[in-house]
Amino acid sequence: MILDFEKPIMEIQEKIEELKKISLESGMDLNKEIETFEQQADDYRKELYANLAPSQKMQIARHPERPNFLDYVNLMCEDFVELHGDREGLDDRAIIGGLAKIDDRPVMIVGTMKGKSTKENLEYNFGMPQPEGYRKALRLFKHANKFNIPIVTIIDTPGAYPGISAEEKGQGSAIAVNLREMAKLEVPVIAIISGEGCSGGALGLAVANKVYLLEHAYYTVISPEGCASILWRDATKNNEAAEALKITAPDLMKHNIIDGAIKEPVGGAHSNYEFMAEEMKRTILSALDELDKVSKSDLKSQRYEKFRKMGAFLEYDV
């Protein structure tokens, strides 16, 4: 899948392929010309991806071939054992979690799950969890807390499922309980937004000591389309909304919403799964090394203060 802003690169690539074909058919030596075009494509690609607009990053974050939760688990972890169910008779496939090891370090790893085909997306509800998904995640968090196991969450969701069935089962209260209970955990919690991180659907897994964002992911209180629909009654103004919402890593770091950005390969995470998983793994292990030195009570207070400080407030004398 070629994104619209990538078309100039594809045009250069087509010229390269055309020159290679001419060289093969005619026997002409066109290596110098081919190398020139290849260098031109490489330079343009690097410059392009270093200066993406929020709306362009949003397209990359939503790329259908972007690595999903199980891709990262398979590349980063050993001995993953999935744990099912919310203990109320339901098992939401939009949230998957279980015990694993990362470089022999036991962790409880939990994340939202998207598919890469229509069949998979139907199974995982397009990465939109229902209340039972948040209850399952909380059960795993409490299990980790009981046995002193660090928690890692990987989040890629357009938001919690907004359907009637979710409301009937207490979507709002399920997310609210997760926020409250995650704040009380006495083990290190690391959250990584790997693609889309929208609204309470993302925050329900992201009350963490360390919150990281992949370079081309985004994190926002509402989807740009939802914001545009409210402000301008026009969802097609999502690009303007994305700019105004300050949803990308540089702005989020500036406002102390996240703790850091994780570099993606040129072209986005979908262009090199192994590189992306290795960068993520390195970030997780570094954060665990840092948080291992923090006491249980300080882990709780640090997490609480982190989220209490978010936002800007102005006070006026009346």
Number of C-alpha atoms within 10 A of each C-alpha: 7 9 10 9 12 16 11 13 17 13 12 17 17 12 14 19 13 13 19 17 12 14 15 12 9 8 9 11 13 13 12 9 13 19 12 12 17 16 12 14 19 15 12 16 16 13 12 16 19 11 10 13 15 23 19 18 22 22 17 22 25 17 18 15 16 21 24 23 23 19 14 19 22 12 16 21 21 16 14 19 13 13 17 19 19 19 11 9 7 14 18 23 23 26 29 24 29 19 20 20 17 19 11 10 13 19 21 25 31 28 30 31 28 26 22 14 12 11 10 13 16 14 16 20 20 23 27 24 26 29 24 25 28 27 23 23 29 23 18 23 27 19 13 23 19 12 9 17 21 22 24 24 24 31 30 29 28 22 24 25 20 14 10 10 12 17 14 9 13 15 24 16 13 19 24 16 15 22 19 13 14 24 22 19 24 22 27 27 30 24 26 28 31 31 29 26 28 23 17 19 28 28 23 22 29 27 25 29 24 23 20 27 29 25 24 30 29 28 31 21 17 20 22 25 18 17 21 20 16 11 11 12 12 13 16 14 17 19 17 15 24 25 14 12 18 17 25 24 24 15 13 21 15 11 14 16 19 24 14 19 21 20 16 22 19 16 15 21 26 20 15 15 19 17 16 24 21 14 16 23 19 15 18 19 14 11 17 19 11 11 20 13 10 14 13 17 12 13 22 22 15 17 21 18 12 17 15 9 12 12 9 6 6 4 5 4 3 3
